[in-house]
Amino acid sequence: MKLTDYIASYLAQLDIKHVFVLQGGAALHLIDSIEKHPSLSAIAMQHEQSCAMAADSYAKTHHVLGVTIATSGPGATNLLTGIASSYFDSVATLHITGNVASFRQSHKLGVRQYGFQETDIVSMAKPITKYAIQLKRPNDIITVLPEAIKAALSGRPGPVLIDIPDDFQREILDIKKIPFEAFNQSTVNHKVIQENIFNNFIVSLKQAKKPLFILGAGCHNSAERLISLATKLKIPFLSTWPLKGIANHDDELNLGNFGTHSLRGNNIVLQNCDFIISIGCRLDSKATAKLDTFAREAKIAMVDIDHNEIEKFAQLGKVINYQFPVSVQVFLDAFSLHCEDLIEIFKNNDVWLNYITDVTQEFNYIPEYNYSGVNPYLAVELFSGAFCDDQNICVDTGTCLPLTLVYGKEKKGQQYISSYNNTPMGYALPASIGVALAKEKEVFCIVGDGGLQMNIQELSTLNHLKLPVIIIVFNNSGHCMIKQTQDDWLDSNYFSADCNNGLPHINFSEVAKAYGIDSEKVENNEQLKLLVERLHLRMDQEGPKLIELVINPNFRYEPIIKYGNPLENMSPELAYIKQKKAMLIPSLKENL
């Protein structure tokens, strides 16, 4: 069996249907074998970066490996931004790169390059992969491929890379049957919970008067179980952006997100709690803001399968009172044994719940909008109302990301897909292609004018495949989030961030038409409302569509945390007396 045919047959056994590729001289045999396999389709993208981003979103929604194939040199290096996205979001992806023939490798020659387009992609990829290797012998693929897949799926998931010299790809392996091992992500690498620490945690939790759950991306596979638990205990939960859609936006216990870009009332509630149970959330700097001010009078229990995410706080000077470096499932198995006792204790939790209701009703409001053009807060509210109950929404980075995730009104069963931790501009468009192929239904792609430019070539892929993707472009003629930072630090000098300071004006609706995609431009709120009514009725034609929203360049997203402030002190600032009344713990007046 030809080596590349072996790879294709192995991948087909993993319920993978699509592989994202860009053709090249060192990838010919790999892509040929994928396309010839009856269960696989090679999806030809226009940039290798897009391949990796589409594979990332494919894995997030289809819950199988996302796979790419790229050629040597620039083909392989172009994958790296998307690989980093999978690494930082803990997404299992497999990247197969071709390289120059083994006899043209420069390993022992002391030169930068011997074979044409030779690049040491393994060394480049190692810091952002769980496993990266170049085949030394053709037969090594029989052990390397399952090892790589197991690494991708085990423990904290992540990307892996296999680099295969061109001459190896053509080799015939002496093998008649494909060996296969099914890897169950939920049962690999489980650690046992430490009983003494857990018992102390339960004793301490029983004394809490203002408990909160914080749920992170690691909770995806256990979301139903966690929400059921929170409901039984009457403990409200905050969640990070990747979990938007695990519950209805108006569920009593679902407070929504928190952190540097969130709702003011949620942050005030978080800062005043006395016990946090953080599950599957690494509590990064965007979640905590100034770390020594985060939940400063609360005890913290932290559950994370990656022990390094917990142990980092010792070096950062923050106490994590109860540390559980185990999977969410292991923690919940132990926690459920104490559920009945805790239900009895927290059944009279009304004082805390009433406080939360009062604070969120007073401080979680939509900011005023006093500019011409489309109101972006209104846009995300209206669009979210038009999303189906099981809608998949791909969101790019920049201002459109917090707008959608903070002010959009989610329904249970929806999934919001983004590159949440690497946040490269240009993720959403190729990601929407991956999701549309994985789910075989309509996808919304929300992107800014800057982000769309990064991978705009994939409009041709979208049109070629006739995928049902609705692209909503927030066009504010620049990079709004960058301009806000320039307001704070550089006296509003918008160099290279504004259409009057180095960036071109682009008519995206016309560009879409040039790619063969139906489009329209929305210039005010009345046009917006009429458009959304049509979306509710789903009266538009099948296939892709682009909607360009004209946003005033002077718009600035709010509220946000400015550098050095605690979570409760978001900008624009409130009067000190008003905010102090909402605080149950002492305010940090010097920051107010």
Secondary structure, DSSP 8 states (H G I E B T S, - for coil): -BHHHHHHHHHHTTT--EEEE---TTTHHHHHHHHHSTT-EEEE-SSHHHHHHHHHHHHHHH-S-EEEEE-STHHHHTTHHHHHHHHHHT--EEEEEEES-GGG--TTTTSS-SSTT---HHHHHGGG-SEEEE-SSGGGHHHHHHHHHHHHHSSS---EEEEEEHHHHT-B-S-SS-------TTTTT-----HHHHHHHHHHHTT-SSEEEEE-GGGGGGHHHHHHHHHHHT--EEE-GGGTTSS-TT-TTEEE--SSSS-HHHHHHHHH-SEEEEES----HHHHSSGGGTTTT-EEEEE-SSHHHHHHHHHHT---SEEE-S-HHHHHHHHHTTHHHHHHHHTT-HHHHHHHHHHHHHH-------SSB--HHHHHHHHHHHS-TT-EEEE-SSTHHHHHHHHS---TT-EEE--TTT--TT-HHHHHHHHHHHH-S-EEEEEEHHHHHHTTTHHHHHHHHT--EEEEEEE-SB-HHHHHHHHHHSTT--TTTBTTTT-----HHHHHHHTT-EEEEE-SHHHHHHHHHHHHHT-S-SS-EEEEEEB-TT-----B--TT--TT--BS---HHHHHHH-SS---GGG-
